[in-house]
Amino acid sequence: MAFTCFGEILWDIFPDRRHLGGAPLNVAYYLNQLGNDSLLISAIGEDKLGFEALEAISAAGIATDSIIRIPNKETGQVLVSLDQAGCASYEFKADAAWDYIEPPIGEIKPGENHTLVFGSLAGRSAHNLQTLNTLLSGYKHRVFDLNLRPPFDDLDLCLRLMRAAELVKVNDDELALLCEHLAISETDLPGQLRAVLDHCQSDSICVTRGSDGAALLHHNEFYSHAGYPVEVVDTVGAGDAFLAGLISELASSGDAARALTVACAVGSIVAGQAGAQSPISVQRIDELISHLGPTAA
């Protein structure tokens, strides 16, 4: 399958190390690992971190043709802090190269099964919103990944972007904020997801729930998965890996229960490793599912 990922390229700066990341790049990375073709549309600075990013992205098998270089702007960086459970919090540097993403040079002609994947963080820039609007018109299939990172957490903007997608992915904290913002009174999870979909008029919504697994409302059918146990190293990139597993399997098989199972397996594998881009394989995913069972229902 073919996917275009739009948004930020960032270096995750930990107290003792740094890893290349950014949600769109992470999703593209895992989509490639799962055997898909992925294109990344983003921007870097003309600096050392930018050149290192290009080398790493190319080495991962992701095309760099649609990654532009912005003079006088730094390649994106985010300071990452981990709590005792390995859960991450983020502090983003302002006015970075990825705030100035441009559409690829030349006409884009996505195929019938080509999917655009975009998130909310790149929408902190008016320039990027204009670029995204240009791209949206060319894709029949669209996936939106809500990434609320204060102070970049404008829920009204996120709702507008959600309405442009057929599949929306959130985490449990983000779902709670959406329910509060929209004055949703339902207390059960399927009811909350249906209410959010009523507001954004999308076809499907998926919520990740940390150690409690994940749930998917797909074409009005509700699926849940308890998740796979893992000794968490850090959660950076685990949600992006989950999304890659979900949309890859949905696009290839259309089996929603299987897609949720694969997504939970991929997210678990990545959470058990350090950094936003960790090695995975279809064989390892299948072995995990076979050993612990496909617990989606």
QUICOR-V626016 format. One record per residue. RES is the residue in three letters. BURIAL is I if it has 24 or more other C-alpha atoms within 12 Angstrom, else O. Layout:
RES_BURIAL + RES_BURIAL
This chain:
MET_I + ALA_I + PHE_I + THR_I + CYS_I + PHE_I + GLY_I + GLU_I + ILE_I + LEU_I + TRP_I + ASP_I + ILE_I + PHE_I + PRO_O + ASP_O + ARG_O + ARG_I + HIS_I + LEU_I + GLY_I + GLY_I + ALA_I + PRO_I + LEU_I + ASN_I + VAL_I + ALA_I + TYR_I + TYR_I + LEU_I + ASN_I + GLN_I + LEU_I + GLY_I + ASN_I + ASP_I + SER_I + LEU_I + LEU_I + ILE_I + SER_I + ALA_I + ILE_I + GLY_I + GLU_I + ASP_O + LYS_O + LEU_I + GLY_I + PHE_I + GLU_O + ALA_I + LEU_I + GLU_O + ALA_O + ILE_I + SER_O + ALA_O + ALA_I + GLY_O + ILE_I + ALA_I + THR_I + ASP_O + SER_I + ILE_I + ILE_I + ARG_I + ILE_I + PRO_O + ASN_O + LYS_I + GLU_I + THR_I + GLY_I + GLN_I + VAL_I + LEU_I + VAL_I + SER_I + LEU_I + ASP_O + GLN_O + ALA_O + GLY_O + CYS_O + ALA_I + SER_I + TYR_I + GLU_O + PHE_I + LYS_O + ALA_O + ASP_I + ALA_I + ALA_I + TRP_I + ASP_I + TYR_I + ILE_I + GLU_I + PRO_I + PRO_I + ILE_O + GLY_O + GLU_O + ILE_O + LYS_O + PRO_O + GLY_O + GLU_O + ASN_O + HIS_I + THR_I + LEU_I + VAL_I + PHE_I + GLY_I + SER_I + LEU_I + ALA_I + GLY_I + ARG_I + SER_I + ALA_O + HIS_O + ASN_I + LEU_I + GLN_O + THR_I + LEU_I + ASN_O + THR_O + LEU_I + LEU_I + SER_O + GLY_O + TYR_I + LYS_O + HIS_I + ARG_I + VAL_I + PHE_I + ASP_I + LEU_I + ASN_I + LEU_I + ARG_I + PRO_O + PRO_O + PHE_I + ASP_O + ASP_I + LEU_I + ASP_O + LEU_I + CYS_I + LEU_I + ARG_O + LEU_I + MET_I + ARG_I + ALA_I + ALA_I + GLU_I + LEU_I + VAL_I + LYS_I + VAL_I + ASN_I + ASP_I + ASP_O + GLU_I + LEU_I + ALA_I + LEU_I + LEU_I + CYS_I + GLU_O + HIS_O + LEU_O + ALA_O + ILE_O + SER_O + GLU_O + THR_O + ASP_O + LEU_I + PRO_I + GLY_O + GLN_I + LEU_I + ARG_I + ALA_I + VAL_I + LEU_I + ASP_O + HIS_I + CYS_I + GLN_I + SER_I + ASP_I + SER_I + ILE_I + CYS_I + VAL_I + THR_I + ARG_I + GLY_I + SER_I + ASP_O + GLY_I + ALA_I + ALA_I + LEU_I + LEU_I + HIS_I + HIS_O + ASN_O + GLU_O + PHE_I + TYR_I + SER_I + HIS_I + ALA_I + GLY_I + TYR_I + PRO_I + VAL_I + GLU_O + VAL_I + VAL_I + ASP_I + THR_I + VAL_I + GLY_I + ALA_I + GLY_I + ASP_I + ALA_I + PHE_I + LEU_I + ALA_I + GLY_I + LEU_I + ILE_I + SER_I + GLU_I + LEU_I + ALA_I + SER_O + SER_O + GLY_O + ASP_O + ALA_I + ALA_I + ARG_I + ALA_I + LEU_I + THR_I + VAL_I + ALA_I + CYS_I + ALA_I + VAL_I + GLY_I + SER_I + ILE_I + VAL_I + ALA_I + GLY_I + GLN_I + ALA_I + GLY_I + ALA_I + GLN_I + SER_I + PRO_I + ILE_I + SER_O + VAL_I + GLN_O + ARG_O + ILE_I + ASP_O + GLU_O + LEU_I + ILE_I + SER_O + HIS_O + LEU_O + GLY_O + PRO_I + THR_I + ALA_I + ALA_O
